[in-house]
Amino acid sequence: MYLTRFRVNTHRSDARRLLGSPHRLHGAVNASFPTPPSRAGSGPRVLWRVDRNANAETLLYIVSPTRPDLTHLVEQAGWPASDEPGWATFSYADFLTALHAGDTWGFRLTANPVHNIRHQYLKEGERTKRAAHRTPRHQMRWLLERQERAGFEIVQKPENRRLLPEGDEYELVVRDQIPLQFHRPPGGEETRSRASRKGDVQITKVTFDGRLRVTEPELFRRTLTHGLGKAKAYGCGLMTLAPVRGEGAAA
């Protein structure tokens, strides 16, 4: 497994077009691999996420089973005239192996929190409709409901640090809710729902920042390499970790 970080040159028009179209960026990421893993398989897949940390810094993160070659992305959205390669790739396998139960990490996850709803006009046996969670409270609950199966738990705040009697129990911030609607060309791999047969994709991307504790290392490794939630092809599902000062996190 590999973790790659690519710095996007947002001053270039081609880069802005890529960032404005999750479908185009998905294609550009997959073009970095001679044979991308099938999304229908059970093994690790290609995951990616765009972080806009500041006006002058936009980063593309990719987690993948094989090492990518981002030369084409440098030509489209990087600094082709620079002496530097434009991206850095790190071996992820040793890091994953070193994760243990009880380790505490800071994390960032961009996800598509959704739930299934049933309208009153649906007939018996008809499929429910997938809808996005709209409020931070429901988005937070979506993540908390998945933490056990994903091999981690969100760290709870001490009572003396809670600013509210309810809704501030966890080391968790929900930010950057971004509703997206874009056209998907025909012939895609994903099965189309009735709403998407016209070629439109609608997702709501939300970023979670917080602290977690590893509870089941094997499940957690799967979360980091397979992603969490829906819309993984469009920049959702990738969780990254950062050391927490003073918490004795694993190296």
N, C-alpha and C positions, 0 to 999 in steps of 0.2 A: 504494500500500500504506500501511496505517496500523497503528500500535501504540497500544493503549489500556490504561490502568491504572485499575482501579476498586477503591476501598477498601470492603471488606465490613464491615458492622456486625454482628458476631457476637453482639451482645447481643439481637438480634431473633430471635424464633422462626422467622419465615419464612426468614431468612437461614440459620439452622442447618439447616432442612429442605432448602434448596437445596444447601448444601454436602454434605449427607449423601446426595444422590442425583445421581450423574453424569448420569443420563438427564434429570432435571428441569433441571439446570444447562445441559446441552446445548441443551435447548429454549429456555431463557431467553436464552442467548447468541444463538441463531439468530433469535429474535424481535426482535433489535436491528437487523435488516437487512430492508428491504422485500422484497428478492429475494436470499437467500443463495446463494452459488455452489454448483453441484451437486457432490456428492462424486464423481460419476462422471466429471467433466470433467478435463481435463489442466491447467487453470489453477490459480492460487493459491486456497487454500481458507481458511475460517475456522478458526483454531487458537486454543485457549484453555488456560489453566493457572491453578491456584490455588496461591499461595505462602503458607504459614503461617510468617511470619518470627518472630513472637512471639505471646504470649497476647493482646496488644492490637492486633496488626496482621495482617490477612489480606487479601491482594491478589489480584484477578482480572486476569490479563493476557490480552489478545485481539490477535491479528494478523489483519488482514482486508484484502481488496482494496478495500473501500469503508468510509467512515466510519460507525461505529455510533451509534445513539441509545439510550443506556442509561437513559432516563427511567423506564421500567418497572422496571428493576433498583433504581434509587434508591428507588422506592416500596416494593419488596419487601424489599430487603436493604441499603439505604443509610441516609442521614440526610435524609429528605424536608423537614424543617424548616430545614435549613441554607441559608445564602445562597450557598454554593458549589455548582457543578453536580454534584459527586459523582464525576466521573471526568475524566481528562485524555487527550486523543488527540493523537498526534504523527505527522507525516508520516514514513513509513518509507523512501520511495523514494530520497531523497538519501543517506540512511545506507547503504542497500544498494549504491548505485552507487559509493560511496566505498570499498568493501571491495577490498583488493588482496592478491595473493599475498604471503605473508610477514608479514602483520599478525598480531599476537598479542592474544588477548582472553581475559578470564575469561568463563566461560559457565555457564549452568544449563539443564538439560534434564530434564523429567519424561517418562518413557517407559514402555512396556510390553514389557520384554525377553522374547521368546518364541522357541521353537524347535519344529520338527516332530519328533515321535517316532512310531515304528512299533511297536505291540505285537505280541507273537509270535502272538497269536490272529487278527490281521488276515489276510484272504485276499489273494491276489495281485490287484493292481489297486485294492484299497480305499484310500481316502484316509488319509494319516497324520493324527495328532491333534496339534493345537497345544497346547503346554504352556508354562507360565511357567518362566523361570530363577529358581531359589530362592536361590542363594548370591551374595554380592557378587563373588566371583571370576568366576563364569559371567556375571553381569550386566555386569561390566566388559569381559569378552571380547566379549560381544554388541556393545557400543558400538565397541570397537576394530576389530572385523571390518567395521564399516560406515563407518568414518571416511574411507577413501580414496574410496569412491563418493559420499560426502556432501560432498567438497571441503575437508576439513580433516584435521589430525592432532593428536592429543593430545600436549602437550609432555611430553617425558621429563625426569625428574629427574636432576640430576648425581649421580654415584655416591656422593659424600660426604654427600648428603642423604637417601639411602635408608635407612630404618630396618630393612628386612628384605632378605635376599638375593634373595627372589622375592616378587612381588605388590605391590611398592612402587616400580615403575619409572616410574610416570606421575604427572603433576600431576592426579590424579583421585580424587574421593571419592564413594562410593556410600552413600546414606542414605535414610531414610524409606521403607522398603519397606512398602507398604500393599496387602494383598489385599482386593479388593472383589468382592462378589456382589450383584447387584440385578436387579430384574424389569424387562424391557423390554416395554412394551405391544405387542400385535400390530399389524402393518401397517407396520413399520419398513422403511427403505430397504435395510438390509444383508441380504445373503443369509445365511440361518440354517444353521448346521451342525447335525448331528444332536443335539449336546449342547445347543444353544441353542433348539431348536424349542419347548421348554416355556416360553420367555420369559425364561430366566435368562441373565445375562451375568456372566462371571467374568474379571477381569483383575487383574494385579499391577502397581501403579504404583511406580516407583522414581525417585528424584531423583539426578541426577549433577551435581556441582559440580567445576569444574576449569579448566584453561587449555588453549587450543587455538591452532593456527597455521593460517591460511588457506592452502590449497595450490592449489585451483581455484576462483577467485571465482565463476564462473557456476554451478558445481555447488553451491557453498555458499549462494549466494542462493536457489537452489531449495530447499535444505534449510530455510532460515529461513522460506520462504513456503509450502512444501508440507508440512512436518513430517517427522519421522523415526520410523519404526516403525509399529506397529499401535495401534488404539484411539484414533485422533485425535478421534473424536466424543465421547470421554469424558475429555478433559483431558490426553491424552498427545501427545507429538510436538513440542511447542513449545519451541524453543531461544531463549534470550535471551542477550545479550552485555553485558559491562561492561568498561570500560577497565582495563588492568593497569598499575599504577604502575611506572615505570622500564623498561617494555618497548618504548616507542616505538610504541604502538598508533596506528592511524589515528584521526583525529577523527571 
